[in-house]
Amino acid sequence: MSKKPVILGIESSCDETAVALIRENNDGEPEILSNIVSSQVDIHKEFGGVVPELAARAHIEKIDLIAKKAFDESGVNLNDVDAVAATAGPGLIVCLSVGLNFGKALAVSLNKPFIAVNHLEGHALSPKLNSKINYPYLLLLISGGHSQFLCVEGLGQYKRLGTTIDDAAGEAFDKTAKLLGIEFPGGPQIEILAKKGDPTKFDLPKPIINKGGCNLSFAGLKTAILRITKNIKTKQEKYDLAASFQKTMEEILYQKSKVAFKEFKNINGDKKKIFVVAGGVAANKKIRESLTKLCKEENFMASFPPINLCGDNAAMIALAGLEKFKQKQFDDLSFPAKPRWQLDKDAIFLKGSGLKY
């Protein structure tokens, strides 16, 4: 029996230091051997957001230890590794450089192929870590820094159908949490507070809900939250606003996904309809329920990564590395860190007040 490839994945695009090892099993499916993620919440919470220089310093201090822990947990040793995959972008360049250079150094020392991975491609492929999904599929990528609909036609083949013209969905969650006085990172706490509130209490805007195709906008919603929080006096009002915001986000993503379904079917026909939702916001259970309901109504198959693999992690980077390894898509050690790196290289930049529909 031939040896199945083992891929080392490294992620340091923002404020998580992560290292993972995955192996292809006998059925040709990825198996996670270890997936270690070290968060920097305690470092950044006093600033209310990520401080790039502090994040980079923490990556430098932790990455050796995290890598050792990943190997110890996996039961494999350095010589078992067939390729090293590291996030090269998009992200904070001072943070990206730490993991990228660590990965390059390992690849050189082991004399193994090096693979530069687009962080967004890791998210795009992440549901393959727990389910069998074939191309093509429609992807909704919703995270702290990105919100977009993509037609995933194959490895490295992406067509963007829609994107945010201002803020990302995850950013809207985090900024709303901050305005409600929730400690960073507060986005995930919104859903918890919402359970105590009345979702009909505040009528919040849904920017460009009936125009712009499946493009998204959250800046106007965030501004409305800012205005309302200035007049909130009780805890119950805080819970009601959290509930109203949660409901509004569900409705925006539901309506825009419905538009994206139509565009996807125009491209791929009506035979194969798979909807993948990935990224940190995909961990929001109420959003999962809303989008699963839409899939049942529209006869799409819904697919989500496991909750623990929605946020930034190295298993998804190792998976992208495995997919590229099988196609012998290797990179030179001169490959640069890319703070901006679109999956659809032909997509136009869609941000700013001058955008026309």
C-alpha positions as CSV (number, residue, x, y, z in Angstrom):
1,M,0.0,0.0,0.0
2,S,1.4,3.4,-1.0
3,K,2.0,6.0,1.6
4,K,-0.8,8.5,1.9
5,P,0.3,12.1,1.9
6,V,0.7,14.0,5.2
7,I,0.4,17.8,4.9
8,L,1.5,20.4,7.5
9,G,-0.7,23.5,7.6
10,I,0.3,26.9,9.1
11,E,-2.1,29.8,9.7
12,S,-1.1,33.3,11.1
13,S,-3.1,35.8,9.0
14,C,-4.6,37.7,11.9
15,D,-4.8,36.9,15.6
16,E,-4.8,33.1,15.7
17,T,-1.5,31.1,15.7
18,A,-2.5,27.7,14.3
19,V,-0.7,24.6,13.1
20,A,-2.3,21.4,11.8
21,L,-1.5,18.1,10.3
22,I,-3.8,16.2,8.0
23,R,-3.5,13.0,6.0
24,E,-5.4,11.5,3.1
25,N,-7.0,8.2,4.2
26,N,-7.5,5.1,2.1
27,D,-10.8,6.4,0.8
28,G,-9.0,9.5,-0.5
29,E,-10.6,11.7,2.1
30,P,-8.8,14.1,4.5
31,E,-8.2,13.1,8.1
32,I,-7.3,15.6,10.7
33,L,-4.4,14.3,12.8
34,S,-4.1,17.5,14.9
35,N,-5.4,21.0,14.7
36,I,-3.9,23.4,17.3
37,V,-5.2,27.0,17.5
38,S,-3.8,29.5,20.0
39,S,-6.0,32.6,20.4
40,Q,-4.8,36.1,21.3
41,V,-8.0,37.3,22.9
42,D,-6.4,38.3,26.2
43,I,-3.8,40.3,24.4
44,H,-6.2,42.4,22.3
45,K,-9.3,42.8,24.4
46,E,-8.1,45.8,26.3
47,F,-7.7,47.6,22.9
48,G,-11.2,46.6,21.6
49,G,-9.6,45.0,18.5
50,V,-6.6,43.4,17.0
51,V,-3.3,45.4,17.2
52,P,-1.1,44.1,14.3
53,E,2.3,44.6,16.0
54,L,1.2,42.8,19.1
55,A,-0.4,40.0,17.1
56,A,2.8,39.5,15.1
57,R,4.9,39.4,18.3
58,A,2.6,36.8,19.8
59,H,2.9,34.7,16.6
60,I,6.7,34.8,16.8
61,E,6.6,33.8,20.5
62,K,4.1,30.9,20.1
63,I,4.6,29.3,16.7
64,D,7.4,26.9,17.7
65,L,5.4,25.7,20.7
66,I,2.1,25.4,18.7
67,A,4.0,23.4,16.0
68,K,5.5,21.1,18.6
69,K,2.1,20.5,20.2
70,A,0.6,19.7,16.7
71,F,3.2,17.1,16.1
72,D,2.9,15.6,19.5
73,E,-0.8,15.3,19.2
74,S,-0.7,13.9,15.7
75,G,1.6,11.0,16.4
76,V,3.7,11.7,13.3
77,N,7.2,13.2,13.1
78,L,8.8,15.7,10.9
79,N,10.1,13.2,8.4
80,D,6.5,12.0,7.8
81,V,5.5,15.3,6.3
82,D,5.2,15.4,2.5
83,A,4.6,19.1,2.0
84,V,4.3,22.3,4.0
85,A,1.3,24.6,3.4
86,A,1.2,28.1,4.9
87,T,-1.2,31.0,4.6
88,A,0.3,33.7,2.3
89,G,-2.7,36.1,2.3
90,P,-5.0,37.9,2.6
91,G,-4.5,39.3,6.1
92,L,-2.2,41.5,8.2
93,I,1.2,41.5,6.5
94,V,3.2,41.5,9.7
95,C,1.2,38.5,10.9
96,L,1.2,36.7,7.6
97,S,5.0,37.0,7.4
98,V,5.5,35.0,10.6
99,G,3.7,31.9,9.5
100,L,4.8,32.1,5.9
101,N,8.5,32.4,6.8
102,F,8.2,29.6,9.4
103,G,6.6,27.4,6.7
104,K,9.3,28.2,4.1
105,A,12.0,27.4,6.6
106,L,10.5,24.1,7.5
107,A,10.1,23.2,3.8
108,V,13.8,24.0,3.2
109,S,15.0,22.0,6.2
110,L,12.9,19.0,5.3
111,N,13.6,19.3,1.6
112,K,9.8,19.1,0.9
113,P,7.5,21.1,-1.4
114,F,6.2,24.4,-0.2
115,I,2.6,25.5,-0.9
116,A,1.3,29.1,-0.5
117,V,-2.4,29.1,0.4
118,N,-5.0,31.7,0.0
119,H,-6.7,32.0,3.4
120,L,-10.1,32.4,1.7
121,E,-9.5,29.2,-0.3
122,G,-9.0,27.4,3.0
123,H,-12.5,28.6,4.1
124,A,-13.9,27.7,0.7
125,L,-12.7,24.1,1.0
126,S,-13.3,23.7,4.7
127,P,-16.6,21.7,4.5
128,K,-14.6,19.0,2.7
129,L,-13.0,18.2,6.1
130,N,-16.3,16.6,7.3
131,S,-18.3,15.9,4.2
132,K,-18.1,14.7,0.6
133,I,-18.7,17.7,-1.7
134,N,-18.1,17.8,-5.4
135,Y,-17.7,20.8,-7.6
136,P,-19.4,23.0,-8.5
137,Y,-21.0,24.6,-5.5
138,L,-22.2,28.0,-4.3
139,L,-20.2,29.4,-1.4
140,L,-21.2,32.1,1.0
141,L,-18.0,33.2,2.8
142,I,-18.9,35.2,5.9
143,S,-16.2,36.2,8.3
144,G,-14.7,39.2,10.2
145,G,-13.0,40.5,7.1
146,H,-14.9,39.0,4.2
147,S,-18.4,38.6,3.0
148,Q,-19.0,37.3,-0.6
149,F,-20.9,34.8,-2.7
150,L,-18.7,32.7,-5.0
151,C,-19.3,30.0,-7.6
152,V,-16.7,27.3,-6.8
153,E,-16.1,25.5,-10.0
154,G,-12.9,23.6,-9.0
155,L,-9.6,24.1,-7.2
156,G,-8.4,27.6,-8.0
157,Q,-11.5,28.2,-10.1
158,Y,-13.7,30.8,-8.5
159,K,-16.3,33.2,-9.9
160,R,-17.5,36.0,-7.6
161,L,-21.2,36.6,-7.7
162,G,-21.5,39.2,-5.0
163,T,-19.5,40.9,-2.2
164,T,-19.9,43.5,0.5
165,I,-19.5,47.0,-0.7
166,D,-18.4,48.2,2.7
167,D,-18.2,46.2,5.9
168,A,-18.0,42.5,6.4
169,A,-20.7,40.6,8.2
170,G,-18.4,39.6,11.1
171,E,-17.2,43.2,11.4
172,A,-20.9,44.3,11.8
173,F,-21.3,41.7,14.6
174,D,-18.2,42.8,16.4
175,K,-18.9,46.5,16.1
176,T,-22.5,46.0,17.3
177,A,-21.2,44.1,20.3
178,K,-18.7,46.8,21.1
179,L,-21.5,49.4,21.0
180,L,-23.5,47.3,23.4
181,G,-20.5,47.2,25.8
182,I,-19.5,43.6,25.1
183,E,-15.8,42.9,25.5
184,F,-13.8,42.0,22.4
185,P,-14.4,39.7,20.5
186,G,-18.1,40.2,21.1
187,G,-19.6,39.1,17.8
188,P,-20.4,35.5,19.0
189,Q,-22.0,36.9,22.2
190,I,-24.7,38.8,20.2
191,E,-26.5,35.5,19.5
192,I,-26.5,34.7,23.2
193,L,-27.8,38.1,24.3
194,A,-30.5,37.9,21.5
195,K,-32.2,35.0,23.2
196,K,-33.2,37.3,26.0
197,G,-34.6,40.1,23.8
198,D,-37.5,40.9,21.5
199,P,-36.4,40.7,17.8
200,T,-39.3,43.0,16.7
201,K,-38.5,45.9,19.2
202,F,-36.2,47.8,16.8
203,D,-36.9,48.2,13.0
204,L,-33.4,48.2,11.6
205,P,-32.4,49.0,8.0
206,K,-31.4,46.3,5.5
207,P,-29.1,48.2,3.1
208,I,-29.5,47.5,-0.7
209,I,-31.8,44.5,0.2
210,N,-33.8,45.0,-3.1
211,K,-31.0,46.1,-5.4
212,G,-27.4,45.3,-6.3
213,G,-27.9,41.6,-7.0
214,C,-26.4,39.6,-4.3
215,N,-23.9,42.3,-3.2
216,L,-24.1,43.1,0.5
217,S,-23.9,46.2,2.6
218,F,-23.7,46.5,6.4
219,A,-22.4,50.1,7.0
220,G,-25.9,51.6,7.2
221,L,-27.0,49.0,9.7
222,K,-24.0,49.6,11.9
223,T,-24.7,53.4,11.8
224,A,-28.3,52.7,12.9
225,I,-27.1,50.6,15.8
226,L,-24.7,53.5,16.8
227,R,-27.6,56.0,16.9
228,I,-29.9,53.7,18.9
229,T,-27.3,52.8,21.5
230,K,-26.9,56.4,22.5
231,N,-30.5,56.2,23.9
232,I,-30.4,52.8,25.5
233,K,-30.8,52.9,29.3
234,T,-31.7,49.4,30.4
235,K,-30.3,45.9,30.1
236,Q,-33.6,44.7,28.5
237,E,-33.2,47.4,25.8
238,K,-29.7,46.1,25.1
239,Y,-31.1,42.5,24.8
240,D,-33.8,43.8,22.5
241,L,-31.3,45.5,20.2
242,A,-29.1,42.4,20.1
243,A,-32.2,40.3,19.1
244,S,-33.3,42.9,16.5
245,F,-29.8,43.0,15.0
246,Q,-29.5,39.2,14.9
247,K,-32.9,38.9,13.2
248,T,-31.9,41.6,10.7
249,M,-28.7,39.9,9.8
250,E,-30.6,36.6,9.3
251,E,-33.1,38.3,7.0
252,I,-30.3,40.1,4.9
253,L,-28.4,36.8,4.4
254,Y,-31.5,34.9,3.6
255,Q,-32.7,37.3,1.0
256,K,-29.3,37.8,-0.6
257,S,-28.6,34.1,-0.6
258,K,-31.9,33.6,-2.5
259,V,-30.7,36.0,-5.2
260,A,-27.3,34.2,-5.3
261,F,-29.2,30.8,-5.8
262,K,-30.8,32.2,-9.0
263,E,-27.4,33.5,-10.3
264,F,-25.8,30.1,-9.5
265,K,-28.5,28.2,-11.4
266,N,-28.1,30.5,-14.4
267,I,-24.5,29.4,-14.6
268,N,-24.7,25.7,-13.6
269,G,-28.3,24.7,-14.4
270,D,-30.7,23.1,-12.1
271,K,-29.2,19.6,-11.7
272,K,-26.5,20.0,-9.0
273,K,-27.3,22.5,-6.3
274,I,-25.0,22.7,-3.2
275,F,-24.8,25.7,-0.9
276,V,-21.7,25.9,1.3
277,V,-21.5,28.5,4.1
278,A,-18.1,29.0,5.7
279,G,-16.1,31.5,7.8
280,G,-16.5,32.7,11.4
281,V,-20.1,33.9,11.1
282,A,-21.1,30.5,9.8
283,A,-20.8,29.4,13.5
284,N,-23.9,31.5,14.3
285,K,-26.6,28.8,14.9
286,K,-29.6,31.0,14.0
287,I,-28.0,32.0,10.7
288,R,-27.3,28.3,10.0
289,E,-31.0,27.5,10.8
290,S,-32.2,30.4,8.5
291,L,-30.0,29.4,5.6
292,T,-30.8,25.7,6.0
293,K,-34.5,26.6,5.8
294,L,-33.9,28.5,2.6
295,C,-32.0,25.5,1.1
296,K,-35.0,23.2,1.8
297,E,-37.3,25.7,0.2
298,E,-35.1,26.1,-2.9
299,N,-34.0,22.4,-3.1
300,F,-30.3,23.1,-2.4
301,M,-28.1,20.9,-0.2
302,A,-26.8,22.9,2.7
303,S,-23.2,22.3,3.9
304,F,-21.4,23.9,6.9
305,P,-18.0,23.2,8.4
306,P,-18.1,21.9,12.0
307,I,-18.5,24.9,14.4
308,N,-14.8,24.5,15.6
309,L,-13.6,24.8,12.0
310,C,-15.6,28.0,11.1
311,G,-13.0,30.4,12.5
312,D,-9.4,30.7,11.4
313,N,-7.6,27.4,11.7
314,A,-4.7,25.5,10.1
315,A,-6.7,22.3,9.2
316,M,-8.3,24.2,6.4
317,I,-5.0,25.5,5.2
318,A,-3.5,22.0,5.3
319,L,-6.6,20.8,3.3
320,A,-6.0,23.4,0.6
321,G,-2.4,22.2,0.6
322,L,-3.4,18.6,0.2
323,E,-5.6,19.5,-2.8
324,K,-2.8,21.4,-4.4
325,F,-0.2,18.7,-3.5
326,K,-2.3,16.1,-5.4
327,Q,-2.2,18.3,-8.5
328,K,1.6,19.1,-7.9
329,Q,0.8,22.8,-7.5
330,F,3.9,23.9,-5.6
331,D,5.3,27.4,-5.0
332,D,8.7,29.0,-5.0
333,L,10.2,30.1,-1.7
334,S,10.1,33.6,-3.1
335,F,6.3,33.7,-2.9
336,P,5.4,36.9,-1.1
337,A,2.9,37.7,1.6
338,K,-0.2,39.2,0.1
339,P,-2.3,41.5,2.3
340,R,-4.9,41.6,-0.5
341,W,-5.5,38.4,-2.5
342,Q,-8.9,37.8,-4.3
343,L,-10.1,34.3,-5.1
344,D,-11.6,35.5,-8.3
345,K,-8.7,37.4,-10.0
346,D,-11.1,39.0,-12.5
347,A,-13.5,40.4,-9.9
348,I,-13.6,44.2,-9.8
349,F,-13.1,46.1,-6.6
350,L,-16.5,47.0,-5.2
351,K,-16.2,49.4,-2.3
352,G,-16.9,53.1,-1.8
353,S,-19.7,55.6,-1.9
354,G,-19.4,56.1,-5.6
355,L,-20.5,52.5,-6.4
356,K,-23.4,52.4,-8.9
357,Y,-25.9,49.6,-9.4
